[in-house]
Amino acid sequence: MCSERNVAQETFDVVVIGGGAAGMLAAGSAAERGLRVLLLERNARLGRKLGITGDGRCNMTNADERDEFIRSFGANGKFLYRAIAAFSNRDLIAFFNGLGVATKEERGGRIFPASDRAESVVGALGRYMKRHGVAVRLNSRAERIVVDASSGAVAGVTIRDREATINTENAILATGGLSYPATGSTGDGYSMAKALGHGIVPPRPALVPIETVETFPKDLQGLSLTGVAVTVASGRKRIASESGDLIFTHYGISGPVILSLSGIIVEHLDGKEPVAVSINLIPALDRGGLEDLLIGEFAGSGGRMIGTVMKGLVPRALVPVLMKAAGVPEEKRCGGITSAERKRLAGLLADFRLTVKRPRPIAEAVVTRGGIDLKEVDPRTMESRKVRGLYFCGEILDVDGNTGGYNLQAAFSTARLAAANVRIAEEE
């Protein structure tokens, strides 16, 4: 680790700003090329956010084929084609295996370190950088990127509360987004890029839980629904649908399927459109099939209470909510149910609807949607189209994908590509 004085006086081929997943891999990869690399991290240690990903287990990537991988990022996914091609999920697995991190595949193609410890990944990246001679400065917050007025190219990086400027012709911004600000993701990179003329797509939460207008989720807090079909709708228009697991919280709903759909929910809320989430509680059947199911269940249970029969179809805690919404007393006997009541119950099983109030704060989001405008970044190199020698990688870019390891792969792939394309004077 360089001393503060030496760093200020030295010249580096590249300065990497941000010591998260993308920053560490970018720094190590550039140094592996033989470049003199300085990594600046505002925290007292590296990889703080990486260390808590996947509930501390670190879902590193996904086993999907490339085209499916790209689709998981929606409309902006095409920006990642070159990066994923240059450093794919298979390349990433081989890379970490080579660093001594064994991996394993779990449900949905999710790839984790075999140790189930994110620190295994953080530690491996730290050793990788050390092996190739990366200079690391902790507790060092970059303030601005200096650009030469005559050439329009990067000329240095200034550290906050310091008079000296670090000399460099290349800077890689890997400062992350705005999610989990306690880990250091506070939007510094946006400010530095904006000062250099870059457009910033307004940051919003992605992969984020949802607050609902209805308050009954508080009574269901902790209840999980497995393999339900969830549809996002605005009025009568169906916007998107996915199947997966959902959990009720004290403020609304969360779980993998809600996180995956949250991005499109936020987009429509931004457009001031009313948004609802519809849950088919028994997705193997449509509304007609559900009504037939109820006819059969109630016909053979004439003397039993309707609420008791319903507990055999859906989780017990959900029954009082459904019965109240349908206007059917739980204690009513099956033999006395009316056709209208049965239709209402079938309708609720097929379309158990909650009204979206708002997403949870961006600080609680898994990733940030928005960031550096992709039109201003060359996807072949990750270099700025506005400032020569400025590169971007990771969550700072306006590209975000589903849960399942996709976002970390994007961070690693864009970092590797940026590092591979940093230019030094001798190469020109």
C-alpha positions as semicolon CSV with decimal commas, in nm:
position;residue;x (nm);y (nm);z (nm)
1;M;0,000;0,000;0,000
2;C;0,143;0,336;-0,099
3;S;0,182;0,614;0,152
4;E;-0,034;0,921;0,112
5;R;0,267;1,133;0,021
6;N;0,398;0,890;-0,239
7;V;0,059;0,855;-0,407
8;A;0,031;1,230;-0,448
9;Q;0,375;1,247;-0,610
10;E;0,357;0,941;-0,833
11;T;0,214;0,905;-1,181
12;F;-0,014;0,610;-1,254
13;D;-0,125;0,466;-1,585
14;V;-0,478;0,438;-1,449
15;V;-0,664;0,540;-1,134
16;V;-0,965;0,325;-1,045
17;I;-1,222;0,507;-0,832
18;G;-1,427;0,271;-0,617
19;G;-1,321;-0,050;-0,444
20;G;-1,629;-0,264;-0,496
21;A;-1,671;-0,568;-0,721
22;A;-1,618;-0,379;-1,047
23;G;-1,339;-0,159;-0,913
24;M;-1,133;-0,443;-0,769
25;L;-1,157;-0,654;-1,083
26;A;-1,081;-0,354;-1,306
27;A;-0,777;-0,262;-1,098
28;G;-0,640;-0,615;-1,089
29;S;-0,705;-0,671;-1,460
30;A;-0,531;-0,347;-1,560
31;A;-0,234;-0,427;-1,337
32;E;-0,214;-0,776;-1,486
33;R;-0,144;-0,603;-1,818
34;G;0,160;-0,445;-1,657
35;L;0,003;-0,105;-1,596
36;R;0,072;0,104;-1,288
37;V;-0,263;0,111;-1,110
38;L;-0,396;0,302;-0,811
39;L;-0,729;0,207;-0,653
40;L;-0,904;0,473;-0,444
41;E;-1,170;0,359;-0,195
42;R;-1,358;0,596;0,034
43;N;-1,424;0,326;0,295
44;A;-1,182;0,176;0,544
45;R;-1,199;-0,159;0,364
46;L;-1,267;-0,294;0,017
47;G;-1,574;-0,477;-0,112
48;R;-1,824;-0,377;0,156
49;K;-2,130;-0,415;-0,066
50;L;-1,992;-0,726;-0,234
51;G;-1,953;-0,876;0,112
52;I;-2,327;-0,858;0,182
53;T;-2,463;-0,965;-0,157
54;G;-2,677;-1,274;-0,172
55;D;-2,740;-1,253;0,203
56;G;-2,368;-1,275;0,257
57;R;-2,327;-1,574;0,022
58;C;-2,251;-1,375;-0,297
59;N;-2,456;-1,485;-0,598
60;M;-2,163;-1,427;-0,837
61;T;-2,328;-1,498;-1,170
62;N;-2,583;-1,719;-1,345
63;A;-2,543;-2,024;-1,567
64;D;-2,777;-1,889;-1,838
65;E;-2,669;-1,884;-2,202
66;R;-2,562;-1,543;-2,331
67;D;-2,883;-1,447;-2,512
68;E;-3,094;-1,528;-2,207
69;F;-2,845;-1,339;-1,995
70;I;-2,882;-1,029;-2,209
71;R;-3,262;-1,052;-2,202
72;S;-3,258;-1,038;-1,823
73;F;-3,144;-0,674;-1,852
74;G;-3,441;-0,559;-2,059
75;A;-3,411;-0,290;-2,324
76;N;-3,060;-0,184;-2,219
77;G;-2,925;-0,538;-2,226
78;K;-2,786;-0,504;-2,579
79;F;-2,529;-0,260;-2,442
80;L;-2,366;-0,556;-2,262
81;Y;-2,318;-0,786;-2,563
82;R;-1,950;-0,702;-2,611
83;A;-1,871;-0,708;-2,240
84;I;-2,041;-1,045;-2,182
85;A;-1,879;-1,190;-2,495
86;A;-1,536;-1,077;-2,377
87;F;-1,580;-1,204;-2,020
88;S;-1,871;-1,444;-1,992
89;N;-2,019;-1,624;-1,695
90;R;-1,805;-1,924;-1,781
91;D;-1,497;-1,703;-1,797
92;L;-1,586;-1,558;-1,458
93;I;-1,626;-1,901;-1,300
94;A;-1,292;-2,012;-1,446
95;F;-1,130;-1,690;-1,325
96;F;-1,240;-1,739;-0,965
97;N;-1,164;-2,111;-0,975
98;G;-0,812;-2,007;-1,074
99;L;-0,798;-1,785;-0,766
100;G;-0,892;-2,079;-0,546
101;V;-1,264;-2,003;-0,519
102;A;-1,462;-2,318;-0,596
103;T;-1,818;-2,256;-0,713
104;K;-2,152;-2,436;-0,713
105;E;-2,478;-2,401;-0,904
106;E;-2,814;-2,374;-0,730
107;R;-3,179;-2,330;-0,826
108;G;-3,239;-2,104;-1,123
109;G;-2,878;-2,134;-1,242
110;R;-2,747;-1,918;-0,959
111;I;-2,373;-1,954;-0,906
112;F;-2,228;-1,917;-0,554
113;P;-1,887;-1,975;-0,399
114;A;-1,880;-2,329;-0,260
115;S;-1,790;-2,180;0,078
116;D;-2,124;-1,991;0,090
117;R;-1,923;-1,690;0,202
118;A;-1,905;-1,365;0,007
119;E;-1,579;-1,293;0,185
120;S;-1,422;-1,572;-0,021
121;V;-1,483;-1,361;-0,332
122;V;-1,372;-1,035;-0,169
123;G;-1,055;-1,198;-0,039
124;A;-0,972;-1,354;-0,376
125;L;-1,002;-1,017;-0,551
126;G;-0,783;-0,859;-0,287
127;R;-0,513;-1,122;-0,338
128;Y;-0,544;-1,084;-0,716
129;M;-0,476;-0,711;-0,691
130;K;-0,188;-0,757;-0,450
131;R;-0,025;-1,020;-0,671
132;H;-0,019;-0,776;-0,963
133;G;0,098;-0,478;-0,764
134;V;-0,212;-0,257;-0,741
135;A;-0,156;0,037;-0,508
136;V;-0,458;0,075;-0,279
137;R;-0,555;0,386;-0,088
138;L;-0,836;0,337;0,165
139;N;-1,028;0,623;0,329
140;S;-0,958;0,822;0,011
141;R;-1,257;0,988;-0,149
142;A;-1,203;1,107;-0,505
143;E;-1,344;1,455;-0,558
144;R;-1,299;1,525;-0,927
145;I;-1,140;1,401;-1,244
146;V;-0,909;1,659;-1,397
147;V;-0,928;1,703;-1,775
148;D;-0,662;1,873;-1,984
149;A;-0,820;2,180;-2,143
150;S;-0,630;2,150;-2,471
151;S;-0,666;1,777;-2,537
152;G;-0,996;1,707;-2,360
153;A;-0,837;1,399;-2,204
154;V;-0,803;1,282;-1,845
155;A;-0,502;1,441;-1,673
156;G;-0,546;1,350;-1,308
157;V;-0,768;1,274;-1,010
158;T;-0,808;1,496;-0,705
159;I;-0,878;1,348;-0,364
160;R;-1,115;1,534;-0,131
161;D;-0,948;1,740;0,141
162;R;-0,613;1,715;-0,037
163;E;-0,435;1,983;-0,236
164;A;-0,240;1,743;-0,454
165;T;-0,370;1,586;-0,774
166;I;-0,270;1,232;-0,870
167;N;-0,125;1,229;-1,220
168;T;-0,286;0,987;-1,465
169;E;-0,411;0,974;-1,821
170;N;-0,685;0,721;-1,745
171;A;-0,956;0,698;-1,485
172;I;-1,208;0,416;-1,434
173;L;-1,523;0,519;-1,249
174;A;-1,656;0,222;-1,052
175;T;-1,834;0,402;-0,770
176;G;-2,162;0,211;-0,788
177;G;-2,512;0,354;-0,765
178;L;-2,723;0,471;-0,473
179;S;-2,836;0,140;-0,323
180;Y;-2,701;0,047;0,022
181;P;-2,541;0,389;0,087
182;A;-2,394;0,261;0,415
183;T;-2,150;0,060;0,202
184;G;-2,026;0,377;0,031
185;S;-2,262;0,396;-0,269
186;T;-2,361;0,760;-0,234
187;G;-2,359;0,880;-0,594
188;D;-2,013;1,038;-0,601
189;G;-1,948;0,901;-0,948
190;Y;-2,259;1,065;-1,089
191;S;-2,138;1,406;-0,969
192;M;-1,790;1,359;-1,115
193;A;-1,927;1,240;-1,450
194;K;-2,184;1,519;-1,465
195;A;-1,911;1,778;-1,403
196;L;-1,740;1,645;-1,716
197;G;-2,053;1,688;-1,928
198;H;-2,201;1,339;-1,900
199;G;-2,577;1,296;-1,888
200;I;-2,720;1,106;-1,592
201;V;-3,041;0,908;-1,627
202;P;-3,220;0,982;-1,296
203;P;-3,136;0,706;-1,046
204;R;-3,434;0,505;-0,920
205;P;-3,460;0,189;-0,714
206;A;-3,450;-0,149;-0,890
207;L;-3,490;-0,494;-0,737
208;V;-3,673;-0,328;-0,452
209;P;-3,965;-0,428;-0,226
210;I;-4,303;-0,262;-0,280
211;E;-4,528;-0,074;-0,039
212;T;-4,902;-0,127;-0,085
213;V;-5,205;0,089;-0,018
214;E;-5,370;-0,204;0,159
215;T;-5,262;-0,249;0,520
216;F;-5,348;-0,617;0,565
217;P;-4,997;-0,732;0,455
218;K;-4,884;-0,623;0,801
219;D;-5,109;-0,895;0,948
220;L;-4,952;-1,147;0,707
221;Q;-4,593;-1,038;0,774
222;G;-4,351;-1,324;0,712
223;L;-4,598;-1,535;0,511
224;S;-4,436;-1,675;0,197
225;L;-4,618;-1,783;-0,117
226;T;-4,424;-2,028;-0,332
227;G;-4,449;-2,048;-0,710
228;V;-4,734;-1,800;-0,752
229;A;-4,806;-1,620;-1,079
230;V;-4,780;-1,243;-1,044
231;T;-4,907;-0,989;-1,297
232;V;-4,842;-0,615;-1,293
233;A;-5,133;-0,417;-1,430
234;S;-5,231;-0,056;-1,488
235;G;-5,607;-0,032;-1,513
236;R;-5,709;-0,315;-1,749
237;K;-5,370;-0,324;-1,918
238;R;-5,136;-0,612;-1,828
239;I;-4,781;-0,478;-1,815
240;A;-4,572;-0,780;-1,717
241;S;-4,602;-1,126;-1,562
242;E;-4,365;-1,361;-1,383
243;S;-4,386;-1,663;-1,158
244;G;-4,190;-1,713;-0,839
245;D;-4,188;-1,670;-0,465
246;L;-4,341;-1,379;-0,277
247;I;-4,335;-1,271;0,087
248;F;-4,562;-1,035;0,279
249;T;-4,397;-0,765;0,488
250;H;-4,511;-0,502;0,736
251;Y;-4,526;-0,246;0,453
252;G;-4,640;-0,460;0,158
253;I;-4,473;-0,730;-0,053
254;S;-4,123;-0,852;-0,137
255;G;-3,953;-1,173;-0,247
256;P;-3,776;-1,274;-0,571
257;V;-4,074;-1,235;-0,806
258;I;-4,158;-0,889;-0,670
259;L;-3,796;-0,774;-0,690
260;S;-3,780;-0,889;-1,052
261;L;-4,096;-0,697;-1,141
262;S;-4,013;-0,390;-0,933
263;G;-3,821;-0,215;-1,210
264;I;-4,118;-0,203;-1,443
265;I;-4,342;-0,107;-1,151
266;V;-4,119;0,191;-1,075
267;E;-4,113;0,292;-1,442
268;H;-4,492;0,310;-1,456
269;L;-4,515;0,490;-1,124
270;D;-4,271;0,747;-1,263
271;G;-4,524;0,800;-1,541
272;K;-4,790;0,873;-1,279
273;E;-4,985;0,562;-1,378
274;P;-5,181;0,368;-1,113
275;V;-5,025;0,024;-1,073
276;A;-5,163;-0,293;-0,918
277;V;-5,010;-0,634;-0,848
278;S;-5,232;-0,935;-0,918
279;I;-5,149;-1,274;-0,765
280;N;-5,288;-1,603;-0,893
281;L;-5,265;-1,811;-0,578
282;I;-5,314;-2,143;-0,760
283;P;-5,142;-2,072;-1,094
284;A;-5,207;-2,416;-1,241
285;L;-5,571;-2,313;-1,289
286;D;-5,742;-2,018;-1,455
287;R;-6,052;-1,854;-1,314
288;G;-6,286;-2,112;-1,467
289;G;-6,073;-2,398;-1,341
290;L;-6,065;-2,245;-0,994
291;E;-6,443;-2,218;-0,985
292;D;-6,471;-2,584;-1,087
293;L;-6,226;-2,669;-0,809
294;L;-6,440;-2,487;-0,552
295;I;-6,757;-2,654;-0,678
296;G;-6,597;-2,992;-0,624
297;E;-6,452;-2,903;-0,282
298;F;-6,774;-2,754;-0,145
299;A;-7,003;-3,024;-0,290
300;G;-6,827;-3,290;-0,089
301;S;-6,817;-3,083;0,231
302;G;-7,174;-2,974;0,279
303;G;-7,163;-2,957;0,662
304;R;-6,814;-2,817;0,697
305;M;-6,733;-2,448;0,733
306;I;-6,616;-2,274;0,417
307;G;-6,315;-2,128;0,601
308;T;-6,199;-2,477;0,699
309;V;-6,214;-2,600;0,339
310;M;-6,028;-2,292;0,215
311;K;-5,742;-2,368;0,456
312;G;-5,676;-2,678;0,251
313;L;-5,630;-2,468;-0,063
314;V;-5,427;-2,166;0,049
315;P;-5,205;-2,084;0,350
316;R;-5,405;-2,071;0,672
317;A;-5,310;-1,709;0,753
318;L;-5,444;-1,592;0,418
319;V;-5,794;-1,738;0,462
320;P;-5,944;-1,461;0,683
321;V;-5,822;-1,195;0,436
322;L;-5,972;-1,378;0,137
323;M;-6,302;-1,448;0,311
324;K;-6,339;-1,086;0,421
325;A;-6,260;-0,959;0,071
326;A;-6,517;-1,198;-0,078
327;G;-6,779;-1,103;0,179
328;V;-6,823;-1,466;0,287
329;P;-6,831;-1,556;0,661
330;E;-6,567;-1,816;0,747
331;E;-6,814;-2,010;0,960
332;K;-7,073;-2,038;0,683
333;R;-7,142;-2,400;0,581
334;C;-7,033;-2,518;0,239
335;G;-7,382;-2,637;0,157
336;G;-7,514;-2,282;0,197
337;I;-7,272;-2,101;-0,032
338;T;-7,430;-1,910;-0,319
339;S;-7,312;-1,910;-0,677
340;A;-7,216;-1,542;-0,647
341;E;-7,007;-1,609;-0,333
342;R;-6,831;-1,899;-0,499
343;K;-6,753;-1,686;-0,805
344;R;-6,608;-1,411;-0,582
345;L;-6,385;-1,661;-0,403
346;A;-6,265;-1,810;-0,732
347;G;-6,200;-1,460;-0,861
348;L;-5,984;-1,380;-0,559
349;L;-5,785;-1,701;-0,596
350;A;-5,713;-1,608;-0,958
351;D;-5,669;-1,235;-0,902
352;F;-5,569;-1,148;-0,547
353;R;-5,493;-0,782;-0,607
354;L;-5,291;-0,523;-0,418
355;T;-5,252;-0,157;-0,508
356;V;-4,897;-0,024;-0,531
357;K;-4,832;0,279;-0,315
358;R;-4,461;0,327;-0,387
359;P;-4,132;0,138;-0,393
360;R;-3,924;0,121;-0,079
361;P;-3,645;0,383;-0,066
362;I;-3,352;0,346;-0,304
363;A;-3,128;0,285;-0,004
364;E;-3,307;-0,052;0,035
365;A;-3,283;-0,148;-0,333
366;V;-3,053;-0,429;-0,440
367;V;-2,933;-0,221;-0,737
368;T;-2,988;0,120;-0,891
369;R;-3,175;0,179;-1,216
370;G;-3,044;0,481;-1,404
371;G;-2,696;0,632;-1,407
372;I;-2,448;0,716;-1,682
373;D;-2,635;0,758;-2,011
374;L;-2,535;0,459;-2,225
375;K;-2,541;0,667;-2,545
376;E;-2,232;0,845;-2,413
377;V;-2,030;0,527;-2,348
378;D;-1,866;0,308;-2,613
379;P;-1,994;-0,047;-2,544
380;R;-1,687;-0,193;-2,719
381;T;-1,445;-0,040;-2,467
382;M;-1,648;0,118;-2,182
383;E;-1,473;0,447;-2,263
384;S;-1,654;0,778;-2,245
385;R;-1,752;0,925;-2,580
386;K;-1,698;1,269;-2,427
387;V;-1,370;1,245;-2,237
388;R;-1,067;1,054;-2,365
389;G;-0,925;0,823;-2,100
390;L;-1,242;0,806;-1,888
391;Y;-1,402;0,463;-1,846
392;F;-1,709;0,334;-1,663
393;C;-1,800;-0,004;-1,520
394;G;-2,048;-0,161;-1,282
395;E;-2,362;-0,019;-1,128
396;I;-2,281;0,341;-1,220
397;L;-2,399;0,259;-1,575
398;D;-2,768;0,275;-1,668
399;V;-2,809;-0,101;-1,695
400;D;-2,969;-0,333;-1,441
401;G;-3,095;-0,689;-1,456
402;N;-3,302;-0,942;-1,267
403;T;-3,202;-1,113;-0,947
404;G;-2,999;-1,430;-0,984
405;G;-2,639;-1,314;-1,028
406;Y;-2,691;-1,110;-1,345
407;N;-2,595;-0,773;-1,201
408;L;-2,267;-0,890;-1,050
409;Q;-2,175;-1,053;-1,381
410;A;-2,244;-0,723;-1,557
411;A;-2,020;-0,544;-1,307
412;F;-1,737;-0,794;-1,357
413;S;-1,773;-0,803;-1,737
414;T;-1,778;-0,425;-1,784
415;A;-1,481;-0,394;-1,544
416;R;-1,278;-0,649;-1,736
417;L;-1,358;-0,478;-2,067
418;A;-1,269;-0,132;-1,937
419;A;-0,937;-0,255;-1,799
420;A;-0,854;-0,431;-2,126
421;N;-0,900;-0,110;-2,323
422;V;-0,715;0,144;-2,109
423;R;-0,452;0,306;-2,331
424;I;-0,101;0,403;-2,229
425;A;0,139;0,628;-2,418
426;E;0,368;0,347;-2,535
427;E;0,072;0,172;-2,705
428;E;-0,031;0,475;-2,910
